Amino acid sequence: MPEGSDQPDFHVTRLTAEDPLYEDEFSVFLVQVKSETEAGHALLVDPIAFFEENIPDMGLSKGPDTSAMVLRVNAEISANPRHRSEIWVSYPGSTKAIGLQYKYEKDMLNG
């Protein structure tokens, strides 16, 4: 998927430093997704498969120990929010992806 690519149910943007102290190899992605969609369900249930299919630029190594860990910033919000924004970080060749998830109770597209 190209950077900033739009799909009907989700959007991925690669985040980069504007004036870095030095060049770094890790990657940061903002994923905005409609929760009650195939993409929203896939990202929640099997993020590694979602990344492989939709964000190959994450550069995760494939193997039995490949995993994703997510911190749900506002876990007190319903398990079925309307939309989610997630920040995912990976290091090329690593088997780990780390994420922060924020859930929205309201429809972010229609206010």
C-alpha positions as CSV (number, residue, x, y, z in Angstrom):
1,M,0.0,0.0,0.0
2,P,1.4,3.4,-0.9
3,E,2.0,5.9,1.9
4,G,-1.1,7.9,2.6
5,S,-3.2,5.4,0.7
6,D,-6.9,5.6,1.2
7,Q,-9.3,2.6,1.4
8,P,-13.0,3.0,2.1
9,D,-12.6,1.6,5.6
10,F,-9.1,2.7,6.7
11,H,-6.3,5.1,6.0
12,V,-2.6,4.6,6.6
13,T,-0.1,7.5,6.9
14,R,3.6,7.0,7.4
15,L,4.9,9.5,10.0
16,T,8.4,10.9,9.6
17,A,10.5,13.4,11.5
18,E,10.8,16.8,9.8
19,D,14.2,17.6,11.1
20,P,15.8,14.5,12.6
21,L,19.0,14.5,14.7
22,Y,20.1,11.5,12.6
23,E,18.6,9.1,10.1
24,D,16.8,6.3,11.8
25,E,15.5,3.0,10.4
26,F,12.4,2.5,12.5
27,S,9.0,3.2,11.0
28,V,5.9,4.9,12.5
29,F,2.5,4.6,11.0
30,L,-0.9,6.2,11.8
31,V,-3.8,3.9,11.0
32,Q,-7.3,5.3,11.1
33,V,-10.0,2.7,10.8
34,K,-13.8,2.3,10.9
35,S,-14.2,-0.3,13.7
36,E,-17.2,-2.2,12.4
37,T,-15.6,-3.1,9.1
38,E,-13.5,-6.0,7.8
39,A,-10.4,-3.9,8.0
40,G,-11.3,-2.8,11.6
41,H,-11.9,-6.3,12.7
42,A,-8.7,-7.6,11.0
43,L,-6.5,-5.0,12.7
44,L,-8.1,-5.8,16.1
45,V,-8.0,-9.6,15.8
46,D,-4.8,-10.3,13.8
47,P,-2.7,-7.1,13.3
48,I,0.3,-9.0,11.9
49,A,-1.8,-10.3,9.0
50,F,-3.3,-6.8,8.5
51,F,0.2,-5.3,8.4
52,E,1.5,-7.9,5.9
53,E,-1.5,-7.3,3.6
54,N,-1.9,-3.6,3.9
55,I,1.4,-2.1,5.3
56,P,4.3,-4.2,3.9
57,D,6.5,-1.1,4.4
58,M,6.5,-2.0,8.2
59,G,9.3,-4.4,7.3
60,L,8.4,-7.0,10.0
61,S,10.2,-10.3,9.7
62,K,7.9,-13.3,9.3
63,G,8.3,-16.1,11.7
64,P,6.8,-18.0,14.6
65,D,7.8,-15.3,17.1
66,T,6.4,-12.3,15.1
67,S,4.0,-10.5,17.4
68,A,2.2,-7.2,18.0
69,M,1.6,-5.5,21.3
70,V,-0.9,-2.7,21.8
71,L,-1.6,-0.3,24.6
72,R,-5.3,0.7,24.6
73,V,-5.1,4.3,25.8
74,N,-8.7,4.7,26.7
75,A,-9.7,1.1,27.4
76,E,-12.8,2.3,29.4
77,I,-14.5,3.1,26.1
78,S,-16.9,0.5,24.7
79,A,-15.4,-2.5,23.0
80,N,-17.3,-1.5,19.9
81,P,-16.3,2.0,19.1
82,R,-17.2,3.7,15.8
83,H,-13.6,4.6,14.8
84,R,-10.1,4.0,16.1
85,S,-6.8,5.8,15.5
86,E,-3.7,3.7,16.1
87,I,0.0,4.5,16.0
88,W,2.2,1.5,15.1
89,V,6.0,1.4,15.4
90,S,8.3,-1.2,13.8
91,Y,12.0,-1.7,13.2
92,P,12.9,-3.3,9.8
93,G,13.8,-6.9,10.3
94,S,12.3,-7.0,13.8
95,T,9.6,-9.5,14.8
96,K,7.8,-7.0,17.0
97,A,5.3,-4.2,16.3
98,I,4.3,-1.9,19.1
99,G,1.0,0.1,19.0
100,L,-1.0,2.7,20.8
101,Q,-4.8,2.6,20.2
102,Y,-7.3,5.3,20.8
103,K,-11.1,4.6,20.4
104,Y,-13.7,7.1,19.5
105,E,-17.3,6.6,20.7
106,K,-18.7,9.1,18.2
107,D,-18.7,8.9,14.4
108,M,-15.6,10.9,13.5
109,L,-16.6,11.3,9.9
110,N,-20.0,12.8,10.5
111,G,-19.3,14.7,13.7
